Amino acid sequence: MNKGDSIILFDNKDIRRYWNADEEIWYFSIIDIIQALTKSSSPRRYWSDLKIKLKSEGSQVYEKIVRLKLFANDGKKRETDCLSTEDLLRLIQSVPSPNAEPFKIWLARVGYERIEETEDPQLSIDRAMKTYLRKGYSNEWINQRLKSIEVRKELTDEWNKRGVDGNYEFALLTDEISLAWAGLSVKSYKKFKNLRKQNLRDNMTNLELVLNMLAEATTSEISKKKLPNGFVESIVIARQGGKVAGVARQEIEKKTGENVVTRKNAKDILAEKKFHNEIE
């Protein structure tokens, strides 16, 4: 089963989802759906009670629940109850909420988008740009962010060619790159910025994004030249690529007298943009 997970917004709430490429079906985190629909302060308890009710009633929806590993608030992947688009529509009938009808429309739209994007990858880029614009990011930041996605994809493709095995080893190599250029692992970096399950790159400043891209792009280029065999040899390359950006960071900090790695997250970045727009 080919798969990939991501986060999409409904009513400004994060909804985790998981793409099964073989079935061409999205699976969505039920907990996230429950929270978005009910605004419950305890969505896990709400879902636990509802799941017991569905089971006691012999509901077919209960039989369709699948456990998939999605990123949790602590940044680690944990098994999460999920349902497909079709089964979620049936589940919603059991959740009294004024958001039910808008959610059905939203669900139908995002379920179809992935098939469109498979046919035309440019659509996914366009949608990402629109999402960032709606959130209030600047055009300059968005361009950097979209470029960082391209750079990251090139790096993971290179790791695949070198025999690096899946998301777990990707995460370890990413940590090595981050430590080498920023002095922080991804987990520590997120903690430093007061983040939980948010995407770290979405909470970087322009300069942080640029240096992170430099680190990943350099790692990719060194790997293409040295052709490491597997994960262990790729660790050395990851450290080398990260170090190049680390040296650049140190030079920038010497010239500016300011730290490149900051506690600023998306909330701060967007607030600054709003402030500058108001005084211009």
C-alpha positions as CSV (number, residue, x, y, z in Angstrom):
1,M,0.0,0.0,0.0
2,N,1.5,3.3,-1.1
3,K,0.8,6.0,1.3
4,G,1.4,9.6,2.3
5,D,0.0,11.7,5.1
6,S,-0.7,15.5,5.3
7,I,-2.8,18.1,7.0
8,I,-5.6,20.1,5.5
9,L,-7.8,22.8,7.1
10,F,-11.5,22.8,7.7
11,D,-12.9,25.9,9.5
12,N,-9.4,26.7,10.6
13,K,-9.0,23.3,12.2
14,D,-6.2,20.9,11.3
15,I,-7.5,17.6,9.8
16,R,-4.9,14.9,9.4
17,R,-5.3,12.7,6.4
18,Y,-3.7,9.7,4.8
19,W,-3.6,8.9,1.1
20,N,-3.8,5.3,-0.1
21,A,-2.5,5.5,-3.7
22,D,-3.4,1.9,-4.5
23,E,-7.1,2.5,-3.7
24,E,-7.0,6.2,-4.6
25,I,-8.7,7.0,-1.3
26,W,-8.2,9.5,1.4
27,Y,-8.5,8.3,5.1
28,F,-9.1,11.0,7.7
29,S,-8.4,11.2,11.4
30,I,-11.7,10.7,13.2
31,I,-10.6,12.6,16.3
32,D,-9.8,15.6,14.2
33,I,-13.2,15.4,12.4
34,I,-15.0,15.1,15.8
35,Q,-13.2,18.2,17.1
36,A,-13.9,20.2,14.0
37,L,-17.6,19.3,14.0
38,T,-18.5,19.4,17.7
39,K,-15.9,21.9,19.1
40,S,-15.7,19.5,22.0
41,S,-13.0,20.2,24.6
42,S,-12.5,16.4,24.9
43,P,-12.9,14.9,21.3
44,R,-11.2,11.7,22.4
45,R,-13.8,11.1,25.0
46,Y,-16.6,12.0,22.6
47,W,-15.2,9.6,20.0
48,S,-14.7,6.8,22.6
49,D,-18.4,7.1,23.7
50,L,-19.6,7.2,20.1
51,K,-17.5,4.3,19.1
52,I,-19.0,2.2,21.9
53,K,-22.5,3.2,20.8
54,L,-21.7,2.3,17.1
55,K,-20.4,-1.1,18.2
56,S,-23.4,-1.9,20.4
57,E,-25.7,-1.0,17.5
58,G,-23.8,-3.2,15.1
59,S,-23.1,-0.3,12.8
60,Q,-21.2,-1.0,9.6
61,V,-19.3,2.2,10.1
62,Y,-17.6,0.6,13.2
63,E,-16.4,-2.2,11.0
64,K,-14.8,0.2,8.6
65,I,-12.5,1.9,11.1
66,V,-8.8,1.5,10.3
67,R,-5.8,2.2,12.4
68,L,-3.2,4.3,10.6
69,K,0.0,5.9,11.9
70,L,-0.3,9.7,11.8
71,F,1.8,12.4,13.4
72,A,0.6,13.2,16.9
73,N,1.0,16.4,18.9
74,D,4.4,15.3,20.1
75,G,5.7,15.0,16.6
76,K,5.8,11.2,16.7
77,K,3.6,8.9,14.5
78,R,1.0,7.1,16.5
79,E,-1.9,4.8,15.5
80,T,-5.0,6.8,14.9
81,D,-8.6,5.7,14.1
82,C,-9.4,6.7,10.6
83,L,-12.2,6.4,8.1
84,S,-12.5,6.8,4.3
85,T,-14.4,9.7,2.8
86,E,-17.4,7.5,2.1
87,D,-17.6,6.1,5.6
88,L,-17.0,9.5,7.2
89,L,-20.1,10.8,5.5
90,R,-22.0,8.0,7.2
91,L,-20.4,8.7,10.5
92,I,-21.4,12.3,10.3
93,Q,-25.1,11.3,10.5
94,S,-24.3,10.2,14.1
95,V,-22.8,13.6,15.1
96,P,-25.3,16.4,15.6
97,S,-23.6,19.5,14.4
98,P,-24.5,22.7,12.5
99,N,-21.2,22.1,10.6
100,A,-22.3,18.8,9.2
101,E,-23.6,20.0,5.8
102,P,-20.6,22.3,5.1
103,F,-18.3,19.5,6.1
104,K,-19.9,17.1,3.6
105,I,-19.3,19.6,0.8
106,W,-15.7,20.2,2.0
107,L,-15.1,16.4,2.2
108,A,-16.4,15.8,-1.3
109,R,-14.1,18.5,-2.7
110,V,-10.9,17.4,-1.0
111,G,-11.6,13.8,-1.8
112,Y,-11.6,14.7,-5.5
113,E,-8.6,17.1,-5.4
114,R,-6.0,14.4,-5.0
115,I,-7.1,12.6,-8.2
116,E,-6.9,15.9,-10.1
117,E,-3.4,16.5,-8.7
118,T,-2.2,13.1,-9.8
119,E,-3.1,14.1,-13.4
120,D,-1.7,17.6,-13.0
121,P,0.9,18.2,-10.2
122,Q,0.7,22.0,-10.9
123,L,-2.7,22.0,-9.2
124,S,-1.2,20.9,-5.9
125,I,1.3,23.8,-6.0
126,D,-1.5,26.2,-6.9
127,R,-3.7,25.0,-4.0
128,A,-0.7,25.2,-1.6
129,M,-0.2,28.8,-2.7
130,K,-3.8,29.7,-2.2
131,T,-3.8,28.1,1.3
132,Y,-0.8,30.1,2.4
133,L,-2.2,33.3,0.9
134,R,-5.5,32.8,2.9
135,K,-3.4,32.3,6.1
136,G,-1.8,35.7,5.4
137,Y,1.8,34.8,4.4
138,S,3.7,37.2,2.2
139,N,4.3,36.3,-1.5
140,E,8.1,36.3,-0.8
141,W,7.6,33.8,2.0
142,I,5.3,31.6,-0.1
143,N,7.7,31.5,-3.0
144,Q,10.5,30.3,-0.6
145,R,8.1,27.7,1.0
146,L,7.1,26.2,-2.3
147,K,10.7,26.1,-3.4
148,S,11.5,24.3,-0.1
149,I,8.9,21.6,-1.0
150,E,10.7,21.0,-4.3
151,V,14.1,20.8,-2.7
152,R,12.8,18.4,0.0
153,K,11.2,16.2,-2.7
154,E,14.5,16.0,-4.6
155,L,16.3,15.0,-1.4
156,T,13.9,12.3,-0.5
157,D,14.1,10.9,-4.0
158,E,17.9,10.8,-3.7
159,W,17.6,9.0,-0.4
160,N,15.4,6.4,-1.9
161,K,17.9,5.8,-4.7
162,R,20.6,5.4,-2.0
163,G,18.6,2.7,-0.2
164,V,17.4,4.7,2.7
165,D,14.4,2.9,4.1
166,G,11.2,5.0,4.5
167,N,10.0,7.8,6.8
168,Y,11.7,6.6,10.0
169,E,15.2,6.8,8.5
170,F,14.3,10.0,6.6
171,A,13.4,11.6,9.9
172,L,16.7,10.5,11.4
173,L,18.7,12.0,8.5
174,T,16.6,15.2,8.7
175,D,17.6,15.5,12.3
176,E,21.3,15.2,11.4
177,I,20.9,18.0,8.8
178,S,19.0,20.2,11.3
179,L,21.6,19.6,14.0
180,A,24.4,20.5,11.6
181,W,23.0,23.8,10.4
182,A,20.7,25.0,13.2
183,G,22.2,23.3,16.2
184,L,18.8,21.7,17.0
185,S,17.0,18.5,16.2
186,V,13.6,18.8,14.5
187,K,11.9,18.0,17.8
188,S,14.0,20.5,19.7
189,Y,13.5,23.1,17.0
190,K,9.7,22.8,17.2
191,K,9.9,23.0,21.0
192,F,12.0,26.1,20.7
193,K,9.3,27.7,18.6
194,N,6.6,26.5,20.9
195,L,5.1,24.2,18.3
196,R,3.2,20.9,18.7
197,K,1.9,19.1,15.6
198,Q,2.4,22.1,13.3
199,N,4.8,21.8,10.4
200,L,8.2,23.3,11.3
201,R,8.9,24.8,7.9
202,D,5.5,26.6,8.0
203,N,6.8,28.3,11.1
204,M,10.2,29.4,9.8
205,T,11.3,32.9,8.8
206,N,12.5,33.6,5.3
207,L,16.1,33.2,6.4
208,E,15.5,30.0,8.2
209,L,13.8,28.6,5.2
210,V,16.6,29.6,2.9
211,L,19.3,28.0,5.1
212,N,17.2,24.9,5.6
213,M,16.9,24.6,1.8
214,L,20.6,25.2,1.4
215,A,21.3,22.4,3.8
216,E,19.0,19.9,2.1
217,A,20.0,20.9,-1.5
218,T,23.7,20.6,-0.6
219,T,23.1,17.2,1.0
220,S,21.3,16.1,-2.2
221,E,24.1,17.3,-4.4
222,I,26.9,15.7,-2.3
223,S,24.9,12.4,-2.2
224,K,24.7,12.4,-6.0
225,K,28.4,12.8,-6.3
226,K,29.5,10.4,-3.5
227,L,26.8,7.7,-4.0
228,P,26.5,6.5,-0.4
229,N,25.2,3.0,0.1
230,G,22.3,3.0,2.5
231,F,21.4,4.8,5.7
232,V,24.7,4.7,7.6
233,E,26.7,6.2,4.8
234,S,24.0,8.7,4.2
235,I,24.3,10.0,7.7
236,V,27.8,11.3,6.9
237,I,26.5,13.1,3.8
238,A,23.6,14.6,5.8
239,R,26.0,16.1,8.3
240,Q,28.2,17.5,5.5
241,G,25.3,19.1,3.8
242,G,24.0,20.6,7.0
243,K,27.4,21.9,8.0
244,V,27.6,24.0,4.8
245,A,24.4,25.8,5.8
246,G,25.7,25.9,9.4
247,V,28.8,27.9,8.3
248,A,26.6,30.2,6.3
249,R,24.4,30.8,9.4
250,Q,27.4,31.6,11.5
251,E,28.7,34.2,8.9
252,I,25.3,35.8,8.7
253,E,25.0,36.1,12.5
254,K,28.5,37.7,12.6
255,K,27.5,40.3,10.0
256,T,24.1,41.1,11.5
257,G,24.7,40.5,15.2
258,E,21.4,38.6,15.3
259,N,20.5,34.9,15.7
260,V,19.2,33.3,12.5
261,V,17.3,30.6,14.4
262,T,14.6,32.4,16.3
263,R,11.6,31.6,18.5
264,K,9.3,33.2,15.9
265,N,6.6,31.0,14.6
266,A,3.8,31.5,12.1
267,K,1.7,33.5,14.6
268,D,4.6,36.0,15.1
269,I,5.5,36.1,11.4
270,L,1.9,36.8,10.3
271,A,1.5,39.4,13.1
272,E,4.6,41.2,11.9
273,K,3.3,41.2,8.3
274,K,0.0,42.6,9.4
275,F,1.7,45.3,11.4
276,H,3.9,46.4,8.5
277,N,0.9,46.4,6.1
278,E,-1.0,48.7,8.5
279,I,1.9,51.3,8.9
280,E,2.7,51.4,5.2
